[in-house]
Amino acid sequence: MAELVRQQHLDADVGYHGFGFQESDDGDILVPFPDDFAEEVFLNAFPGRLDIYSAGHTHTASVTVEVWDGPPASHDRVQWDEQAEADYESTSGEVAVWSMSLGRADDVITLADSGGLWRVRVSCTGRAAAARLSEEEGTGHGVEKYLVQFWPRTA
């Protein structure tokens, strides 16, 4: 059974419906965030980068990031508005949150001491409320909630 290695809570600045996870040092990224950001695609993977499409235009999402030593148990899809998985390759073992409007956030997520291949599952709830809030009031905080789980990818 897989064990949780670390857990981190952070806020993600969402602008133009998007935010992403990208290598902390983006010097080797061929397509840096937000280039080629695809609207309406919940989770879109690029080399060294993961884009997330939010239901709200401009707000602050609440994000919990978990790093596991193996595949975590699947959550009941009924409790999530959206859920998707992708492969992720990290060259450094450190990932940062990136925003459309603010660029790289200060928070760093440590996956490992060095690079490696990972699998990631992104789950989200509160999408309808975030969309409504964006249309009615413009911004919000913590209405849309994400759980992002990383674990080493096996061949």
Backbone hydrogen bonds, N-H to C=O, Kabsch-Sander energy under -0.5 kcal/mol:
donor,donor_aa,acceptor,acceptor_aa,energy
5,V,67,V,-3.0
6,R,67,V,-1.5
8,Q,65,V,-2.6
10,L,63,V,-2.8
12,A,61,A,-2.6
13,D,11,D,-0.5
14,V,12,A,-0.6
14,V,59,H,-3.2
15,G,13,D,-0.5
15,G,18,G,-1.8
17,H,57,H,-2.0
18,G,15,G,-1.7
19,F,52,I,-1.6
20,G,98,W,-2.5
21,F,50,L,-2.7
22,Q,96,A,-2.5
23,E,48,G,-1.9
24,S,94,E,-2.2
26,D,24,S,-0.8
28,D,25,D,-0.6
29,I,26,D,-1.4
35,D,32,P,-2.1
37,F,34,P,-1.9
39,E,37,F,-0.7
41,V,38,A,-1.2
42,F,40,E,-0.7
44,N,51,D,-2.3
46,F,49,R,-2.9
49,R,46,F,-2.1
50,L,21,F,-3.3
51,D,44,N,-3.2
52,I,19,F,-2.9
53,Y,42,F,-1.9
54,S,17,H,-3.8
54,S,52,I,-0.6
59,H,14,V,-1.5
60,T,140,G,-2.4
61,A,12,A,-2.6
61,A,59,H,-0.6
62,S,144,E,-2.2
63,V,10,L,-3.0
63,V,61,A,-0.5
64,T,146,Y,-2.4
65,V,8,Q,-3.3
65,V,63,V,-0.5
66,E,148,V,-3.1
67,V,6,R,-2.6
68,W,150,F,-3.0
69,D,3,E,-2.1
79,Q,76,D,-1.6
80,W,77,R,-1.3
81,D,124,C,-2.6
82,E,124,C,-1.5
84,A,122,V,-2.1
86,A,120,V,-2.1
88,Y,118,W,-2.8
90,S,88,Y,-0.5
90,S,116,G,-2.8
95,V,109,I,-2.7
96,A,22,Q,-3.3
97,V,107,D,-0.7
98,W,20,G,-3.2
99,S,103,G,-2.5
100,M,18,G,-0.8
103,G,99,S,-1.3
105,A,97,V,-3.0
109,I,95,V,-3.7
110,T,108,V,-0.6
111,L,93,G,-3.4
111,L,109,I,-0.7
112,A,93,G,-1.2
115,G,91,T,-0.8
116,G,90,S,-2.4
118,W,88,Y,-3.3
119,R,151,W,-2.9
120,V,86,A,-2.6
121,R,149,Q,-2.3
122,V,84,A,-2.9
123,S,121,R,-0.5
123,S,147,L,-2.5
124,C,82,E,-2.5
125,T,145,K,-2.2
130,A,126,G,-2.2
131,A,127,R,-2.4
132,R,128,A,-2.4
133,L,129,A,-2.6
134,S,130,A,-2.2
135,E,131,A,-1.7
136,E,132,R,-2.5
137,E,133,L,-2.4
138,G,133,L,-2.0
142,G,60,T,-3.1
145,K,125,T,-2.7
145,K,143,V,-0.5
146,Y,62,S,-2.9
147,L,123,S,-2.4
148,V,64,T,-3.0
149,Q,121,R,-2.7
149,Q,147,L,-0.5
150,F,66,E,-2.9
150,F,148,V,-0.5
151,W,119,R,-2.0
153,R,117,L,-2.2
